[in-house]
Amino acid sequence: MTDQEKGYVVFTEEMKKTHTILVPNMLPMHFKLIGKVMERSGYKVELLETSGPRIAETGLKYVHNDTCYPAILVIGQFIDALQSGRYDPDRVALILFQTGGGCRASNYIHLLRKALEKAGMGHVPVISLSLAGLEKHPGFRLTLPLVMKMMYGVLYGDLLMTLVNQCKPYETERGAAQALADSWTERLAEEMTSGRAGYRQVKANYRRILDQFAAIPVERTEKVKVGIVGEIFVKYSPLGNNNLEQFLVDEGAEAVIPGLLDFCLYCVYNNLLDHKLYGMQKRVQLAYRIAYRYLVNKERDMIEAIRSHGRFTPPTLFTHTISLVQGTISMGVKMGEGWLLTAEMLELADKGVNNIVCTQPFGCLPNHICGKGMMKPIKAKNPDINIVAIDYDAGATRVNQENRLKLMLANAGSRREAPEAARPGGAPRQDESRQEAQAFRPAV
């Protein structure tokens, strides 16, 4: 079938040898590791790390300003790179993730192709990275070994992100935690490209990473903990959220962010729910059940490594996160981040993180429903919780966003100083040490 018949430019076997694949930057440490895994499989990959106002300005030239803000940034970053002169447009390809749902991850690829046409570069291939196989590209195939090594990259990335966030606000030498994370990112990338990427090696590295982060000199002072949830791009990407994590650290807070693995589990789990709610072929359901068990076990291993080390606070196991959302929002709400967004706010509250920033692209309907729309029932369950929703958009001013964040932090500080009896909710909540509740879950 020709490109014209398919409706898009195909990435061919020949292009695998000649083309560089550009990757948009959402999670620097995660994506560097995943990019190295792809290189090990024979692809030439480069992660785009450009930033600044010109990215959004470029996106607005080729995408309608009512389009979701992450689409404007991702498309702007791609076209800015292609117009920079650093790449030969005849020897470059772009890659974009698609989940198969009705939100950004499935539709941006078509907006990107329209933007490339408008910019005079419609011949540039755009690869769909999707486990659902939404598009076929002969030169790019997701094999099982490649997917498994990518998952190791997600596990490492989540661990490093967790440790950096727990060290950075307290380090006596500014930048020490990030420098160590960058060093480990390079080391792990080298291991993963040299063939030493077995799971036994992954678990051994957990301990080495934990030991080295524990050795960072820190000054243990009491800091306000602030959770970050929301639309996946603006939650994680410094480009999308105006470097929110660093801003919170500079303001004397500790950022707490659920990992990328939870979103991967959310996508797999939703397919199991589809079988229960709507019916699904048994063979397909079996594959998702195996994937779900595999990912939960890998997350459990990482959590146990952190817990047994004793120095850092581990993430919450996904099965417990599921249990927390029961009775608050339907598990059938799956557009965008869906019920996971509500669950992550409840998860943070369960861990004692009562100050939460809900990041959302302006006009993002799923986030308005599952984020803003769920604040009232979440606060009814957790009277001491402090949630602020921040809109991110090309027209939103950074000063306004930061002023709202400062107000939230000031409110958090006053609550912490208030006598316990005067605080909303009275006595402190139980923390994560309580037993996992039995969750509604499909048979796995």
N, C-alpha and C positions, 0 to 999 in steps of 0.2 A: 504494500500500500504506500502511495506517495505521500510526501508532506502535505500537499494540497488536499488530498483525500482525507488525511487525518485531522487537518485543521491546525497543525502546529509543526514547527521545525523539529525534526527528530535528531537526537544525539546518537550518532552512529558509532560502530566499532572503530572506524578510522579516526574519528574525532577523539576517542579515548587516548590515542597516541599523540595527537597534535594540539589539543585544546586544554586550556587552563580553566578549571571550574571555580567560579567565584561564589563565596558563601556569605550571606548576610550575617552580621554579628548580633546575637542576642545574649549569649552566655559565653564570654571570652574563654574561660578555662575549659568548659565542656566542649565547645566547638573546636578549639585547637586540638584537643585529644581526638575528637571524632574525625576531624580533617586528616590527622596523621594516620588514623586507621584506614581511611579511604585511599591515602597515598600508598599504603602498604598493599592495597588491592590493585594498584596500577593506575590510579587516577592522579592527575596534577591538580592540586587543590590550593586555594588561597583564601584566607579569611579576611574580609574587609573590616578594617578597624577605624575607618574615617569617621569624623564627627564634626559638629559645628552647625551653625545656622544654614549653611549652604545645602546641607542634605535635605532638609525640609523644603527649602526654596526650590531645589531641583525637582523634588517630587511633585510640588504644586504646579510646576510647568507642564507636567504630563499626566497628572491625575486630578480629577475634580476635587475641590476643597471640601466637599461633603463626604468624601471617602474616609473610611476608618484610618485614624492617624498612623497606626503601624504600617498600613499599606503605603501611605505617603512616604514614610521613612525608608522602608525596605526598597521600594522602587526608586526613590531618590538616591539611595546609597549605590544601587546597581548602576543607574544611568550616570551618576557623578563619576564613578570609576571608569565607565566606558568612554566618557568624554574627557577624561583627565590626560589621555595620551600615554598612560602607563601600560596599556594593553592594546593588542591588535584585535579589533572587533571581529576579524575573520578567524581568529584562533582562540576564542574565549566562549565559554558557556556559563549559564547562570543556574543555580539550583534553589528550589523553593519547596518547603515541606507542605504536604497536603494530608489532612486527616480523613477526608471523605465526608465530613459533616457540612452543614450549611453556613458555616461562619468563615472567618478570614482565611484560615489555612487552606480552604478548598477553592476559594474564589479569587484570591490575589493573583494567582498564576495567569489568569486570563486578562486581568488589569495590567499586569506586567508586560504581556505580549502586545497589548494595544499601545502601551506607552513606548515600547521599543519601536513599533511601527511609526509612531508619531515622531520619534527622535531619529528616524532614518536608519534604524538598526534592526529591522524586523527579521533579518537572517540569523540573528544570534539565537542559538538553541536555549530553551528553558527546560531544565530537567525537573520532573515531578518526583520528589522523594516521598513515596507513600507505600506503606505496607499493604494497603488495599489494592495496589496495582491499578490506579486510576488511569495512568497513561503508560504506553510502552516505548521504551528507548533501548534499542539493541546494544548501545554502548555503555549502558548503566544498568546493572542488575544488583538487586539486594539479595545476596546469598546468605544462608544461615550463619556461616562463620563470620561474615562481615557484620551482620546484625548483632551477633553476640559480642563482638569486640567493640562495636559502637555502644552497646549497653555497658560494657566495662568503663568506657569513657564517661557515660552518664553517672555511674557509681562514683568514680574518682572525682568527677566534677562536683557532685553533691557533697562529698566528704570535704573537699578543699574549701568549698563555699561556706559550709557550716563552721569549719575551724577558723577561717579568716574572720568571719563575722563575730566569733566569740573571743578572738584575740585582739582584733584591731582597736576597739575602744579602750583597751587597758594596756597596750604595749608601751613600754618606756622608751623604745626607739621607734619613732614614727616610720612606718613603711615596712617594718620587719616581717609582719605576717604576710603581707602581699608579696614581698620579695621571696619568701620561702615558698609560697604557693606557686609563684611563677617558676621557681627553680624545679619544684616537683612536677609542674606541668611539662616542662622540657624533658625531664628525666623519664616520666611515664610515657610521654610521646615516643621517646627513643626506644623504650622497652617494647611498646606496642608495635613499633615498626620493625623491630629486630626479631620478632617471632616469640619473645618471652612474655606472652600475654595470657598464659593459662590462668584459670581461676585460683589455683593454689598460690600463684605469684601475687595475684590481686589481694588475697587475704593477708599474705605476708607483708605486703606494702601498707595495708591499713595500719598495722602496728608501728611500722617505721615512721609513717607520716604523723601519727598521733604522738609518738615520742618526741619528734622534732618540734612539733607545734607546742607541746607541753614545756619544752625547754626555752621558749621565747620569754624573756624577762617581762613581767607585767606588774602593774600596780593595781591591786584589787580594791577598787572603790565601787560604791553602789551606783549603778547606771539605770536609767529608764530603758526598759526593753520595748522595742517597737516592732510589731509584726508587719510584713509587707505581703499583701495579696492582690489579686486583680487579674486583668487580661494578661495572658502569658508574656507578650512582648514587652509591654510597659512595666510589668512586674519585675522582669529580669534585666532588661537592656538599659545600660547607662545612657545610651542615645535616646531611648524612648521616655525615660523618667527623669531626665536632667540630673543624672548621677545621684539619685535619691539616697542610696546606701551611704555614700561618702558624706552627703549633707547631714544625715542623721548622726554619723560619727562625729563630725565637726561640731554638732550641737550638743554633744555629750550623751548620746544615746547608743544603745546596742541594737542593730538590726537583726531580726529573726525572720528567715525566709524559708518556706517549705521548698523542698527540692524538686528538680525536674522529673525524677523517677516517679513521684506521685502523679504527675500529669500523664506519664506513660501508662501507669497502672489504671488511671481513670479511663483512658481510651480503651484499654483491653477490657476492663470491667464493664464498661457500657455495652460492649458487644455481648457479654454474658447476660446482662439485663435485657437486651433486645430479644434474646431467646426466650427468657421468662415472660416478657411482656407481649411479644409479638410473634414468637416462633422463629426458629432458624434451623437450617440443615444440621443434622446431628454431627456430621463430620467436621463442619466449620466450628461448631460449638466446642468440640473436643480440642481443636487446635487452640482456641482462645483459652480454654480451661488450663491447658498445659502451660501456655504463655503466662497466664495469671499466677499459677503456682510458682513457676520459675522466678518471676520478678519479685513476688512477695518473699520468697526464700532468700533471694539475694539482698533485698532490703533488710530482712531480719539479721542476716550475717553482718552487715555493716553496722546496724544499730547495736548488736551485741558486742562488736569490737569496740565501739565507743563507750558503751556502758561498762564493760569489763575493765577498760583502761582507767576509768574513774575520774578523769580530769575535766571532761567536756560533757555537755548535755546532748544526748542523741536526738535525732528526729523522731517523730511519732510513726509507729507502724501503720501502714495503710488500712489494715483491717480494723484498727481502733478508730481511725479517722472516719471510716464508714459508719461505725457504731454511733459516733457522736451526732451525726446528721439525722438520724432516725426521728421522725415526728416533727421535723422542722421544715423540710422541703422535700418534694417528691423526687425519687431517684430517676424519674422519667424526664426531668428537666436537664437536658444534655446539650443544648445549643451553646457553643463557645466553651467557656470553663464550667458552665452549668452548675450542678449541685456541688461540684468540688470547691467552688469559690466560697459558698456558704460553709461547707465542711471545714475548710482551712481556717476560717475565722473562729469557728467553734473549737478547732484543734488548738489554736493559739491560746484561746481563753482557758482551755483545759490545762495547758502547760503553765498558766499564770502570766501569760503575756497579754495584758489587758488594754494595751494601746496598739491600735491597728490602723495602718494606712491602706485604704482600698483604692488602688490605682486603676484608672479606666480611661480609654479613649473617649473623647467627648461624643456623646450620642450613641455609645455602644449599648444596644438594647439588652443583650444577655447580661452585661455587667450591671445595668441599671436594675434589672429584675433580681438577679442572684446576689448582687452586692448591696446597692442602696436599698433595694426593695426588701431585703432580709434583715436589715439593721434592727428594726423594731422587734421582731421575734427573738433575735439573738440577744438584744439588750434585756428583753423580758426574762430570758433564762440566765443572763449574766449581768445583773444590775450595775456592777462595778466596771463594765467594759467601756472603753473610750474609742470610738471609731470615727475616722474622718475620711470622706471620699474626695479624691483629688482627680480632676479632669485634666487629661493631657491632650493637647491639640496644637496644630501649627499656629493658631491664633491665641492660645492661652499664654499669659505672661508668667515667666519663671518667678518673678517677684511675688505675684499673687499666690502661686503655689507654695512658695517657701514661707510666706507670712501665715498661711493656714497651718502649715506644719509646725511653725514656731508656737502658734496659739495652742495646738494640740499638746506639744511638749510642755508648755507652761501649765496647762490644765493637769497633765500627768504629774508634774512636780508638786502642784498644790495638793493633789489627791494623796500623794505619797507622804506629804508632811502632815496631813490632817490626822487627828486621832482616829484610831480604828473604828470606834463606835460611831463616828460621824460620817464614815465612808459609805457610799451607796452599797447596799448588799450586806453591810454589817461584817460578820466574821469572814475571814479569808476562805477562798474556795479550796477544795482538794486539788492537789497537783497531779502530775502524770503518774504518780506511783500507784494510783488506784487501779484495780483490776480491769482488764479489757472487758467491756460489755459485749454481750452476744449480739452481733449485727444481723440485720436482714441481709442475706446474701444468696445468690444462686448456688446451686449445688456445685461445688468445685472440689 
